[in-house]
Amino acid sequence: MDHTFVTTSTGLEGYKVTKQLGLVRGITVRSRSALGNIAGGFQSLFGGRLSIYVELCENAREEAYQLMLQHANVMGANAIINMRYDANEVMQGVTEVLAYGTAVVVEPA
């Protein structure tokens, strides 16, 4: 699937939705290692950007996004509309990241 056909909007400009296939999602659950938590704690002492945790969040979002794309491909979609992310702490230091949207088939308008 072309990544330009994934949008947070309700449609794709220049394309019409010909078939709505339903909800697609990708979910991952991640935690930082003990060493990573120590490094993150050390970074937090000095304030500013916590690159250890930024990297963890980016990796989790990318994994959830890729899983969502795989789900859409299995369903036969060529686009995803209304795409969103959600994240919840499952337990101390363990976070669930969910990417979800509506799988659709689009064609040029």
KOLPA-29421 format. One record per residue: residue number from 1; x, z, y of N, C-alpha, C in turn. Coordinates in Angstrom, 3 decimals. Atoms other than C-alpha are relative to their C-alpha. Example, Ala and Ser with C-alpha at 12.3 -4.5 7.8 and 13.67 -1.06 7.14 Angstrom:
<atoms>
(1,(0.890,0.000,-1.190),(12.300,7.800,-4.500),(0.900,0.000,1.200)) (2,(-0.820,-0.060,-1.190),(13.670,7.140,-1.060),(-0.770,0.730,1.090)) 
</atoms>
This chain:
<atoms>
(1,(0.848,0.000,-1.180),(0.000,0.000,0.000),(0.892,0.000,1.241)) (2,(-0.714,0.075,-1.271),(1.281,-0.903,3.464),(-0.313,1.262,0.805)) (3,(0.212,-1.251,-0.731),(1.786,2.326,5.439),(-0.739,-0.190,1.319)) (4,(0.764,0.253,-1.224),(0.260,0.665,8.502),(-1.499,0.003,-0.272)) (5,(1.418,-0.056,0.365),(-3.043,0.758,6.598),(-0.438,1.423,-0.350)) (6,(0.392,-1.402,0.113),(-3.124,4.556,6.611),(-0.182,0.501,1.423)) (7,(0.295,-0.409,-1.368),(-4.787,5.976,9.702),(-0.841,1.267,0.052)) (8,(0.846,-1.167,-0.245),(-6.326,9.139,11.076),(-1.306,-0.407,0.666)) (9,(1.205,0.536,-0.641),(-8.957,6.942,12.717),(-1.069,-0.313,-1.045)) (10,(1.105,0.333,0.902),(-12.314,5.957,11.243),(-0.002,-1.467,-0.410)) (11,(-0.091,1.409,0.367),(-11.282,2.317,10.956),(1.345,-0.561,0.408)) (12,(-1.233,0.695,-0.359),(-8.448,-0.176,11.343),(-0.359,-1.167,0.906)) (13,(0.295,1.059,-0.954),(-8.529,-2.415,14.392),(0.367,-1.362,-0.585)) (14,(-0.212,1.341,0.516),(-8.886,-6.051,13.375),(-0.373,-0.157,-1.464)) (15,(0.389,0.021,1.409),(-10.123,-5.170,9.885),(-1.381,0.609,-0.161)) (16,(1.294,-0.614,0.298),(-13.491,-4.403,8.393),(0.061,0.613,-1.395)) (17,(0.071,-0.673,1.289),(-14.162,-1.978,5.571),(-1.034,-0.724,-0.842)) (18,(0.933,0.711,0.886),(-15.707,-3.923,2.696),(-0.464,0.871,-1.156)) (19,(0.384,-0.888,1.094),(-15.777,-1.094,0.178),(0.595,1.379,0.253)) (20,(-0.468,-1.376,-0.111),(-15.545,2.670,0.399),(0.113,0.561,-1.412)) (21,(-0.264,-0.429,1.371),(-13.961,4.142,-2.736),(-0.064,1.511,-0.191)) (22,(0.105,-1.449,0.101),(-14.098,7.849,-1.945),(1.253,0.731,0.418)) (23,(-1.073,-0.898,-0.407),(-11.800,10.775,-1.342),(1.258,-0.207,-0.847)) (24,(-1.300,-0.013,0.686),(-8.110,10.557,-2.194),(0.799,1.169,0.546)) (25,(-0.789,-1.122,-0.445),(-5.657,13.409,-2.065),(1.317,0.045,-0.741)) (26,(-1.283,-0.318,0.605),(-2.138,14.457,-2.770),(0.297,1.443,0.352)) (27,(-0.248,-1.424,-0.235),(-1.198,18.092,-3.162),(1.348,0.390,-0.585)) (28,(-1.245,-0.562,0.497),(2.091,19.904,-3.526),(0.049,1.463,0.396)) (29,(-0.208,-1.414,-0.298),(3.064,23.549,-3.591),(1.509,0.222,0.024)) (30,(-1.444,-0.151,-0.191),(6.498,24.464,-2.288),(0.370,1.406,0.427)) (31,(-0.579,-1.243,-0.509),(8.675,27.497,-1.681),(1.461,-0.269,0.310)) (32,(-1.413,0.098,-0.336),(12.096,27.948,-0.189),(0.754,0.904,-0.968)) (33,(-0.817,-0.827,0.894),(14.834,29.269,-2.474),(0.458,1.268,0.726)) (34,(-0.500,-1.246,-0.596),(16.260,32.758,-1.904),(1.140,-0.298,0.986)) (35,(-1.103,0.374,-0.882),(19.389,31.174,-0.407),(-0.533,-0.669,1.269)) (36,(0.611,0.651,-1.159),(17.226,28.998,1.849),(-0.664,1.000,0.928)) (37,(0.629,-1.035,-0.817),(15.289,32.050,3.020),(1.050,0.803,0.772)) (38,(-1.083,-0.709,-0.697),(18.547,33.806,3.871),(0.501,-0.841,1.166)) (39,(-0.473,0.901,-1.064),(19.742,30.764,5.843),(-1.036,-0.096,1.113)) (40,(1.067,0.063,-1.002),(16.345,30.521,7.586),(-0.078,1.277,0.815)) (41,(-0.002,-1.277,-0.704),(16.430,34.221,8.430),(1.162,0.095,0.971)) (42,(-1.173,0.006,-0.868),(19.917,33.820,9.853),(-0.245,-0.876,1.226)) (43,(0.307,0.895,-1.126),(18.783,30.854,11.985),(-0.979,0.666,0.968)) (44,(1.021,-0.604,-0.862),(15.808,32.842,13.276),(0.566,1.091,0.905)) (45,(-0.640,-1.007,-0.848),(18.149,35.519,14.659),(0.404,-0.579,1.348)) (46,(-0.474,0.653,-1.221),(19.335,33.001,17.249),(-1.109,-0.756,0.734)) (47,(1.114,0.699,-0.639),(15.922,31.489,18.031),(0.160,-1.504,-0.079)) (48,(-0.040,1.455,-0.025),(15.150,27.844,18.516),(-0.550,-0.618,-1.267)) (49,(0.495,0.793,1.133),(14.478,25.189,15.889),(0.573,0.532,-1.310)) (50,(-0.430,-0.492,1.313),(14.608,26.456,12.301),(0.062,-1.179,-0.962)) (51,(-0.134,1.255,0.743),(15.935,23.315,10.607),(-0.237,0.168,-1.493)) (52,(0.224,-0.250,1.432),(15.812,24.884,7.121),(-1.493,-0.131,-0.319)) (53,(1.444,0.023,0.241),(12.048,25.336,7.407),(-0.636,-1.326,0.417)) (54,(0.483,1.325,-0.390),(11.471,22.050,9.237),(0.185,-0.973,-1.159)) (55,(-0.279,0.884,1.139),(13.107,20.228,6.325),(-0.960,0.277,-1.157)) (56,(0.941,-0.368,1.060),(10.953,22.136,3.818),(-1.387,-0.565,0.292)) (57,(1.332,0.489,-0.374),(7.769,21.245,5.714),(-0.074,-1.519,-0.060)) (58,(-0.014,1.470,0.032),(8.736,17.591,6.131),(-0.008,-0.517,-1.433)) (59,(-0.047,0.430,1.398),(9.569,17.255,2.437),(-1.343,0.229,-0.686)) (60,(1.300,-0.298,0.606),(6.296,18.899,1.412),(-1.052,-0.992,0.480)) (61,(0.976,0.968,-0.525),(4.246,16.644,3.712),(0.230,-1.393,-0.579)) (62,(-0.311,1.332,0.539),(6.042,13.517,2.504),(-0.413,-0.100,-1.467)) (63,(0.391,0.015,1.408),(5.490,14.449,-1.139),(-1.519,-0.085,-0.146)) (64,(1.466,0.031,0.045),(1.774,15.135,-0.552),(-0.509,-1.385,0.422)) (65,(0.382,1.325,-0.489),(1.490,11.835,1.386),(0.199,-1.053,-1.094)) (66,(-0.286,0.976,1.058),(3.130,9.826,-1.421),(-0.963,0.154,-1.166)) (67,(0.969,-0.232,1.072),(0.864,11.445,-4.012),(-1.385,-0.527,0.386)) (68,(1.273,0.537,-0.486),(-2.163,10.523,-1.883),(-0.002,-1.528,-0.112)) (69,(-0.092,1.462,0.110),(-0.969,6.892,-1.720),(-0.126,-0.447,-1.457)) (70,(0.111,0.330,1.423),(-0.576,6.836,-5.509),(-1.444,0.108,-0.472)) (71,(1.407,-0.184,0.367),(-4.113,8.172,-5.919),(-0.833,-1.177,0.516)) (72,(0.733,1.127,-0.591),(-5.434,5.451,-3.579),(0.282,-1.296,-0.751)) (73,(-0.355,1.207,0.752),(-3.563,2.726,-5.471),(-0.723,-0.038,-1.343)) (74,(0.704,-0.071,1.285),(-5.058,3.898,-8.785),(-1.475,-0.365,0.180)) (75,(1.418,0.283,-0.269),(-8.520,3.638,-7.205),(-0.238,-1.442,0.433)) (76,(0.142,1.384,-0.428),(-7.838,0.074,-6.033),(-0.122,-0.182,1.503)) (77,(0.087,0.077,-1.460),(-7.685,0.824,-2.293),(1.189,-0.766,0.574)) (78,(-1.114,0.591,-0.734),(-5.602,-1.145,0.169),(0.160,0.665,1.363)) (79,(-0.099,-0.739,-1.259),(-6.158,1.315,3.044),(-0.575,1.407,-0.199)) (80,(0.549,-1.352,-0.045),(-6.872,4.962,3.783),(-0.365,0.299,1.448)) (81,(0.447,-0.377,-1.346),(-8.924,6.046,6.781),(-0.283,1.504,0.029)) (82,(0.268,-1.436,-0.196),(-9.590,9.519,8.211),(1.021,0.891,-0.710)) (83,(-1.051,-0.759,0.696),(-6.261,10.742,6.788),(0.292,1.287,0.765)) (84,(-0.296,-1.303,-0.583),(-5.485,14.428,7.389),(0.988,0.760,-0.888)) (85,(-0.824,-0.952,0.733),(-3.039,17.155,6.365),(-0.647,1.372,0.123)) (86,(0.411,-1.391,-0.043),(-3.895,20.734,5.528),(1.085,0.799,-0.714)) (87,(-0.996,-0.856,0.640),(-1.601,23.609,4.604),(-0.531,1.423,-0.051)) (88,(0.413,-1.388,0.198),(-2.279,27.078,3.249),(1.105,0.751,-0.701)) (89,(-0.949,-0.841,0.711),(-0.092,29.928,2.181),(-0.703,0.539,-1.237)) (90,(0.583,-0.422,1.267),(-0.866,30.540,-1.498),(0.362,1.460,-0.255)) (91,(-0.496,-1.370,0.068),(1.237,33.706,-1.557),(1.222,0.070,0.900)) (92,(-1.147,-0.170,-0.886),(4.134,35.117,0.441),(1.109,-0.999,-0.336)) (93,(-1.084,0.946,0.184),(6.633,32.278,0.867),(-0.324,-1.232,-0.827)) (94,(0.417,1.152,0.800),(4.640,29.740,-1.179),(-1.129,-0.713,0.741)) (95,(0.954,0.751,-0.813),(2.776,27.021,0.712),(-0.511,-1.226,-0.740)) (96,(0.664,1.193,0.530),(0.308,24.396,-0.454),(-0.159,-0.974,1.164)) (97,(0.214,1.049,-0.992),(0.275,21.112,1.468),(-0.867,-1.066,-0.640)) (98,(0.968,0.974,0.478),(-2.612,18.707,1.053),(-0.070,-1.154,0.989)) (99,(0.246,1.211,-0.790),(-2.801,15.123,2.337),(-1.260,-0.623,-0.582)) (100,(1.250,0.555,0.523),(-6.264,13.595,2.087),(-0.604,-0.992,0.986)) (101,(0.676,0.995,-0.827),(-8.415,10.768,3.378),(-1.030,-0.741,-0.836)) (102,(0.988,0.822,0.669),(-10.971,8.154,2.453),(0.636,-1.318,-0.417)) (103,(-0.557,1.247,0.512),(-9.808,5.298,0.228),(-1.008,-1.114,0.239)) (104,(0.868,1.126,-0.293),(-11.203,1.951,1.300),(0.703,-1.323,-0.343)) (105,(-0.518,1.368,0.088),(-10.795,-1.775,0.797),(-0.346,-0.651,1.335)) (106,(0.212,0.664,-1.275),(-10.346,-3.677,4.048),(0.418,-1.460,-0.096)) (107,(-0.414,1.405,-0.143),(-10.075,-7.343,4.982),(-0.039,-0.353,1.476)) (108,(0.005,0.373,-1.422),(-9.361,-9.086,8.273),(-1.418,-0.283,0.489)) (109,(1.342,0.171,-0.589),(-12.392,-9.075,10.563),(-0.228,-1.420,0.442)) 
</atoms>
